[in-house]
């Protein structure tokens, strides 16, 4: 048996899997987050680790297995930054100065100015992050800490990406995963090196001067067994056996990719793009050769599929954008009350209402009417790499009834789909041409959602067999670390499978093409307006 642990934005989850990839038991534990004005989002590494340990104990109990049946464990997490002092204790990054608030969450945009200044300098390294670095990445955040929390920067002993913090907490190994440092820290995995001149240029000369001791000196492929395995302390906290192998980790979206793109034996990874649809959404397309796509992160070497190049796009707000739309609709409160009386979440209730109002799932596009929603409420991660982009809702009227709420819900789902279509359209121009999408993540669990995404994107959407493909990807790391499989690619083939394929419905192509064009036109109008206002105020 193998345990996979996934730490997302709001919770830690663990799952127990057998060697075929069957989920035997899982458990979830919530994580606290502090949100403040200015795009601030902070967490506690101690709280996260406590939630991880509780989720592992719960998953093993629900699986009904003896703890010593677990032979390996792997971790994935959102790409948040964890700061520890030289004694490896939490070090505050917060204006509150609270020690427990030592994690800058991935979605925190405090470093937007630092990212803009880095991009203006145009270092060659940026060509491996799609041409523009994001404030969601770690070097802008690190520069922000240096400029705004000087004492913290000076006292810090380690700056971890969250997946690497978890493997350190489990093993006390400072080894970093090639996935995290390549995708979020500008490590050049294809050359096995950091670029000194980049850090010197952007104002972080301390990193090369100290030989990168605080951000990663030993870097290994995901799934590599770390140090002596699970420490006695971590084993006690998790209820597992000390010494079991722990695999180098993955970013959460990439774990979803590992857990899905090997599922179809008739398609290689180049033909299948992973789409992890959760609070945010990530697209991960692989190619045998490096393909530089403007506005798409990468190309990253061996950051997901071993030996292949990764192009990573995504939407900073996906499931969160849909939730935002329905929560703030005038009919949302009443609908939430009705849903609660039936034991449903608001979105589950709305999904049922859409199904009730349509004989054919694809005909749900008619319910949206003229509403077009561009869900860039947290900026546009791809393909524009513009953190200042804003969300757009068009087709509004004075209706505040239940039907208008359903229309807004459908339009929001389709808006996420059109954003995905836009990413694929840009990738295709530059030679990254997956022909199908394999979907994972909580926001994409519904068959109705999968069909609407297939229609909006005009590409087949594959549902994997596993109900928890992100957890499965993490478990594959543990299976590889303990050598149950010789390589991560072998685990991908053996532990994942396809459940169902959703193909675009004929007869709806023209309406989605028209709506997609309107989506792009509204984005351009938003950009032109913001650009014009900025020039007027300059």
C-alpha positions in Angstrom: 0.0 0.0 0.0 1.1 3.6 -0.7 0.0 6.9 0.8 -0.5 10.0 -1.2 -0.8 13.4 0.6 -2.2 16.5 -1.2 -2.1 19.9 0.5 -4.3 22.4 -1.4 -5.4 25.9 -0.6 -7.8 25.1 2.1 -7.2 21.5 3.2 -4.8 18.6 3.5 -6.0 15.3 2.2 -4.5 11.8 2.3 -5.4 8.6 0.4 -4.3 5.0 0.7 -3.8 3.2 -2.6 -2.9 -0.3 -3.6 -0.4 -1.2 -6.4 -3.1 -1.1 -9.1 -4.1 2.5 -8.1 -7.3 1.5 -6.3 -8.2 4.0 -3.5 -8.9 2.2 -0.3 -9.5 5.1 2.0 -9.1 8.9 2.3 -9.4 11.7 4.8 -9.5 15.5 4.7 -8.5 18.0 7.3 -9.1 21.8 6.9 -6.3 24.4 7.0 -6.6 27.9 8.3 -5.9 30.9 6.1 -5.6 34.6 6.9 -6.9 36.9 4.1 -6.3 40.6 4.1 -6.5 43.6 1.7 -3.8 44.0 -0.9 -4.0 40.4 -2.1 -2.6 39.0 1.2 -3.1 35.3 1.9 -1.1 33.7 4.7 -1.0 30.3 6.5 0.9 28.4 9.2 3.3 25.6 8.4 2.7 24.1 11.8 -1.1 24.1 11.1 -0.5 22.5 7.7 1.8 19.8 9.1 -0.7 19.0 11.8 -3.5 18.7 9.2 -1.3 16.4 7.1 -0.6 14.1 10.0 -4.3 14.0 10.9 -5.3 13.3 7.3 -2.8 10.4 7.0 -4.0 8.8 10.3 -7.6 9.2 9.1 -7.0 7.7 5.7 -5.2 4.6 7.1 -8.0 4.1 9.5 -10.6 4.3 6.8 -8.7 2.0 4.6 -8.9 -0.6 7.3 -5.2 -1.6 6.9 -2.4 -2.2 9.4 0.0 0.8 9.4 2.9 -1.4 8.5 1.2 -2.3 5.2 2.2 1.2 4.0 5.4 0.8 2.0 5.9 4.4 0.7 4.5 7.9 0.9 4.5 10.9 -1.4 3.5 14.5 -1.0 2.2 17.2 -3.3 1.1 20.7 -2.4 0.2 24.1 -3.7 3.3 26.2 -4.5 3.2 28.4 -1.4 6.4 29.7 0.3 7.3 28.5 3.8 9.9 30.5 5.8 11.8 28.9 8.7 14.6 30.4 10.8 18.1 28.9 11.3 16.7 26.6 14.1 14.0 25.4 11.5 11.3 27.1 13.5 8.5 29.3 11.8 9.5 32.8 11.0 6.8 35.4 10.4 6.3 37.0 7.0 3.2 38.8 8.2 2.5 42.4 9.0 1.0 41.0 12.2 4.5 39.7 13.2 2.7 36.5 14.4 5.2 33.7 14.2 2.7 31.2 13.1 2.0 33.2 10.0 5.1 32.0 8.1 3.6 30.9 4.8 2.9 33.1 1.8 0.1 31.3 0.0 0.5 30.8 -3.8 -2.5 33.1 -4.5 -1.0 36.0 -2.5 -0.2 38.8 -4.9 1.8 41.1 -2.6 4.8 40.7 -5.0 3.0 42.1 -8.1 5.4 45.1 -8.2 8.5 43.0 -7.7 7.3 40.7 -10.6 6.8 43.7 -12.8 10.3 45.0 -12.1 11.8 41.6 -12.8 9.9 41.3 -16.0 11.1 44.8 -17.1 14.7 43.6 -16.8 14.1 40.8 -19.3 16.7 38.3 -18.2 17.1 35.2 -20.4 15.8 32.9 -17.6 12.4 34.4 -18.2 12.2 32.6 -21.5 11.7 29.4 -19.4 8.7 30.9 -17.6 6.7 31.9 -20.7 8.5 35.3 -21.0 7.0 36.8 -17.9 7.4 35.8 -14.3 4.2 35.7 -12.1 3.8 37.2 -8.6 2.5 33.7 -7.7 6.1 32.4 -8.2 8.8 32.4 -5.6 11.6 34.8 -6.7 9.2 37.8 -6.7 8.0 36.8 -3.2 11.5 36.3 -2.0 12.4 39.8 -3.3 9.3 41.2 -1.6 10.5 39.7 1.7 13.9 41.2 1.3 12.5 44.7 0.6 9.6 44.6 3.1 10.6 42.2 5.9 14.3 42.8 6.1 14.7 41.2 9.5 12.9 38.1 8.3 15.1 37.8 5.2 18.2 38.2 7.4 17.1 35.6 10.0 15.7 33.0 7.5 17.4 29.7 7.5 15.3 28.1 4.7 12.9 29.3 2.1 10.9 26.3 1.1 8.3 25.6 -1.6 5.5 23.9 0.3 6.0 20.4 -1.2 9.7 20.5 -0.2 8.7 21.7 3.3 6.5 18.6 3.6 9.3 16.2 2.6 11.6 18.0 5.0 9.1 17.7 7.8 8.8 14.0 7.0 12.5 13.2 6.6 14.6 16.2 7.7 16.1 16.2 4.2 16.8 19.6 2.7 16.7 18.0 -0.8 14.4 19.9 -3.2 12.3 18.4 -6.0 13.2 19.4 -9.6 9.5 20.1 -10.1 9.2 22.9 -7.5 12.5 24.7 -8.1 12.2 24.5 -11.9 8.6 25.6 -12.1 8.6 28.2 -9.3 12.2 29.3 -8.6 13.8 29.5 -12.1 16.1 26.5 -11.7 17.3 25.4 -15.1 16.7 21.6 -14.8 17.8 20.9 -18.4 21.3 22.3 -17.5 21.2 21.2 -13.8 22.0 24.7 -12.5 20.8 28.0 -11.1 21.6 31.1 -13.1 23.7 33.4 -10.8 23.3 36.4 -13.1 19.5 36.3 -12.8 19.6 36.6 -9.0 22.2 39.3 -9.1 20.3 41.3 -11.7 16.9 41.2 -9.8 18.4 42.2 -6.5 19.0 38.9 -4.7 22.8 38.5 -5.0 22.7 36.7 -1.6 21.4 33.5 -3.2 24.4 32.8 -5.4 26.8 34.3 -2.8 25.7 31.7 -0.3 25.6 28.9 -3.0 21.8 28.7 -2.8 21.9 27.1 0.6 18.6 28.6 1.6 16.6 27.6 -1.5 18.2 24.4 -2.7 21.6 22.8 -3.2 20.6 19.2 -3.8 17.9 18.8 -6.4 16.4 15.5 -7.5 13.6 14.2 -9.8 10.1 13.7 -8.3 9.7 10.3 -6.7 13.4 10.0 -5.7 13.7 8.4 -2.2 14.9 11.0 0.3 17.4 10.5 3.2 16.6 7.8 5.7 12.9 7.9 5.0 10.2 8.8 7.4 11.6 9.9 10.7 10.6 8.5 14.1 8.9 11.7 15.0 6.9 12.0 11.7 6.0 8.3 11.8 4.5 8.7 15.3 2.5 11.8 14.2 1.2 9.9 11.2 0.7 6.5 12.8 3.0 4.9 10.2 6.3 2.9 10.4 9.5 4.8 10.7 11.9 4.5 7.8 9.5 3.9 5.0 10.6 5.6 1.8 9.4 9.2 1.1 9.5 10.4 -2.5 10.6 13.9 -3.6 7.4 15.8 -4.0 5.4 17.6 -6.7 3.3 20.7 -7.0 -0.3 19.8 -6.6 -1.4 20.4 -10.2 1.6 18.3 -11.4 0.6 15.4 -9.2 -2.8 15.6 -10.9 -0.9 15.4 -14.2 1.1 12.4 -13.1 -2.0 10.7 -11.9 -3.9 11.1 -15.2 -1.8 11.5 -18.4 -0.7 7.9 -18.3 -4.2 6.6 -18.1 -4.9 6.1 -21.8 -2.7 3.3 -23.2 -3.6 4.4 -26.8 -2.3 7.9 -26.4 1.2 9.1 -25.4 1.6 12.0 -22.9 2.1 14.5 -25.8 -1.5 13.8 -27.0 -3.1 14.3 -23.6 -3.1 17.6 -21.7 -3.7 17.4 -18.0 -6.3 19.9 -16.6 -6.5 20.2 -12.9 -9.7 22.1 -12.2 -9.9 23.2 -8.6 -9.9 26.6 -6.8 -7.6 27.6 -9.6 -6.9 25.6 -12.7 -3.7 24.3 -14.3 -3.0 23.0 -17.8 0.0 20.8 -18.3 1.0 19.8 -21.8 4.1 17.8 -22.5 6.4 17.7 -25.6 9.5 15.8 -26.5 11.3 19.0 -27.4 11.3 22.4 -25.7 8.5 24.7 -27.0 8.5 28.3 -25.8 5.0 29.6 -25.8 4.5 33.3 -24.8 2.4 33.6 -21.7 2.6 29.9 -20.9 5.0 28.9 -18.1 7.9 26.8 -19.2 9.2 24.9 -21.0 10.3 23.0 -17.9 12.4 19.9 -18.3 11.4 16.8 -16.4 9.1 18.8 -14.1 6.2 16.4 -14.5 6.7 13.5 -17.0 10.3 12.3 -16.7 12.5 13.2 -19.7 9.9 15.4 -21.3 9.3 19.2 -21.4 6.3 20.7 -19.8 4.3 23.8 -20.8 2.1 24.9 -17.9 -0.8 27.3 -18.2 -3.8 27.9 -16.1 -6.4 30.2 -14.6 -5.7 31.9 -11.3 -9.4 31.7 -10.5 -11.5 28.8 -11.8 -13.6 27.0 -9.3 -13.2 30.1 -7.1 -14.5 32.3 -9.8 -17.6 30.2 -10.3 -18.2 30.1 -6.5 -17.7 33.9 -6.4 -20.4 34.5 -9.1 -23.0 32.3 -7.5 -22.3 33.4 -3.9 -22.8 37.1 -4.7 -25.8 36.7 -7.0 -28.9 38.3 -5.4 -30.6 34.9 -5.5 -27.6 33.1 -4.1 -28.5 33.4 -0.4 -32.0 31.9 -0.9 -30.7 29.1 -3.1 -28.0 28.3 -0.5 -30.7 27.9 2.1 -32.7 25.6 -0.1 -29.5 23.6 -0.8 -28.7 23.3 2.9 -32.1 21.9 3.7 -31.4 19.1 1.2 -27.9 18.5 2.4 -26.3 19.9 -0.7 -23.7 22.5 -1.4 -24.9 25.5 -3.4 -23.0 24.4 -6.5 -24.3 20.8 -6.2 -27.8 22.2 -6.0 -27.2 24.3 -9.1 -25.8 21.4 -11.0 -29.0 19.5 -10.2 -31.1 22.4 -11.3 -29.3 22.6 -14.7 -29.8 18.9 -15.2 -33.5 19.3 -14.3 -34.0 22.1 -16.9 -32.3 20.3 -19.8 -32.9 17.0 -21.5 -29.5 17.1 -23.1 -26.5 18.3 -20.9 -25.0 20.2 -23.8 -28.2 22.2 -24.3 -27.4 23.9 -20.9 -25.5 26.5 -23.0 -29.0 27.8 -23.9 -29.7 28.5 -20.2 -26.8 31.0 -20.1 -28.6 33.2 -22.7 -26.5 36.3 -23.6 -24.4 36.1 -20.4 -20.7 36.0 -21.0 -18.4 35.8 -17.9 -14.7 36.2 -18.2 -13.4 34.8 -14.9 -10.2 36.8 -14.6 -11.0 37.9 -11.1 -7.5 37.2 -9.9 -5.7 38.2 -13.1 -5.0 36.2 -16.2 -2.3 33.6 -15.5 -2.3 32.4 -19.2 -2.0 33.1 -22.0 -1.5 36.8 -21.1 0.5 36.5 -17.9 -1.3 39.6 -16.7 -2.0 39.7 -12.9 -3.9 43.0 -13.3 -6.6 41.6 -15.6 -10.1 41.8 -14.1 -13.2 39.7 -14.3 -16.0 40.7 -16.7 -19.8 39.9 -16.5 -21.8 40.9 -19.5 -25.4 40.3 -20.4 -26.7 41.6 -17.1 -30.3 42.8 -16.6 -32.5 43.5 -13.6 -33.5 39.9 -13.0 -32.6 38.7 -9.6 -34.5 35.4 -9.7 -33.6 31.8 -9.5 -33.4 31.3 -13.3 -30.9 34.2 -13.6 -28.7 32.5 -10.9 -28.7 29.3 -13.0 -27.9 31.3 -16.1 -25.0 33.0 -14.3 -23.7 29.6 -13.0 -23.7 28.1 -16.5 -22.1 31.2 -18.0 -19.3 31.0 -15.3 -18.6 27.4 -16.0 -18.4 28.1 -19.8 -16.2 31.1 -19.1 -13.7 28.8 -17.5 -14.0 26.5 -20.5 -13.3 29.4 -22.9 -10.2 30.4 -20.9 -9.0 26.8 -21.3 -9.7 26.9 -25.1 -7.8 30.1 -25.3 -4.7 28.5 -23.7 -4.9 25.6 -26.1 -5.3 27.9 -29.1 -2.1 29.8 -28.2 -0.2 26.6 -27.5 -1.2 25.1 -30.8 0.4 28.1 -32.7 3.7 27.2 -31.1 3.7 23.5 -31.7 2.1 22.2 -28.5 -0.8 20.3 -29.8 -2.6 17.9 -27.4 -5.7 16.5 -28.9 -7.6 15.6 -25.7 -7.9 16.8 -22.1 -7.8 14.6 -19.0 -9.5 16.3 -16.1 -9.0 16.1 -12.3 -9.7 18.3 -9.3 -12.8 18.8 -7.2 -14.4 21.5 -9.4 -14.5 19.2 -12.4 -16.0 16.1 -10.7 -19.5 16.4 -12.2 -20.2 14.8 -15.6 -22.2 17.9 -16.5 -19.1 20.0 -15.9 -17.0 17.7 -18.0 -19.4 17.8 -20.9 -19.8 21.6 -20.8 -16.0 21.9 -20.8 -15.7 19.5 -23.8 -18.3 21.6 -25.7 -16.7 24.9 -24.7 -13.2 23.8 -25.7 -14.2 21.7 -28.7 -12.0 18.8 -27.6 -12.6 15.4 -25.9 -12.5 15.4 -22.1 -11.3 12.2 -20.4 -12.3 11.2 -16.9 -9.8 9.0 -15.1 -10.8 5.9 -13.3 -9.5 7.1 -9.9 -11.9 9.4 -8.0 -8.8 11.1 -6.5 -6.2 11.5 -9.3 -4.2 14.2 -7.5 -3.8 11.9 -4.4 -3.0 9.1 -6.8 -0.2 11.1 -8.4 1.3 11.7 -4.9 0.9 8.0 -4.0 2.8 7.2 -7.2 5.8 9.1 -5.8 5.8 6.8 -2.7 5.4 3.7 -5.0 8.5 4.8 -7.0 10.5 5.8 -3.9 10.1 2.3 -2.4 10.9 0.7 -5.8 7.5 -1.0 -6.2 7.9 0.4 -9.7 11.3 0.9 -11.3 10.5 4.4 -12.5 7.7 7.0 -12.2 6.6 6.4 -15.7 6.0 2.7 -14.9 3.9 3.7 -11.9 1.9 6.1 -14.2 1.1 3.3 -16.6 0.2 0.7 -14.0 -1.8 2.7 -11.5 -4.1 4.8 -13.6 -6.9 4.1 -16.1 -9.7 5.8 -18.0 -13.3 5.7 -16.8 -15.2 7.7 -19.4 -14.7 10.1 -22.4 -16.9 13.2 -23.0 -16.8 14.3 -26.7 -18.1 17.7 -27.9 -21.8 17.4 -28.9 -22.5 18.1 -32.5 -24.9 21.0 -33.2 -23.4 23.3 -30.6 -20.2 24.3 -32.2 -21.4 27.5 -33.8 -22.9 28.9 -30.5 -19.7 28.1 -28.6 -17.5 29.7 -31.3 -19.6 32.8 -31.1 -19.5 32.9 -27.3 -15.7 32.3 -27.4 -15.2 35.2 -29.8 -17.2 37.4 -27.5 -15.1 36.2 -24.5 -11.9 37.4 -26.3 -13.5 40.7 -27.4 -14.5 41.5 -23.9 -10.9 40.7 -22.6 -9.5 43.1 -25.2 -11.9 45.8 -24.2 -10.9 45.4 -20.6 -7.2 45.6 -21.5 -7.7 48.6 -23.7 -9.6 50.4 -21.0 -7.1 49.7 -18.2 -4.2 50.7 -20.5 -6.0 54.0 -21.5 -6.8 54.8 -17.8 -3.2 54.1 -16.8 -1.8 56.5 -19.4 -4.3 59.2 -18.4 -3.1 58.9 -14.7 0.6 58.7 -15.5 
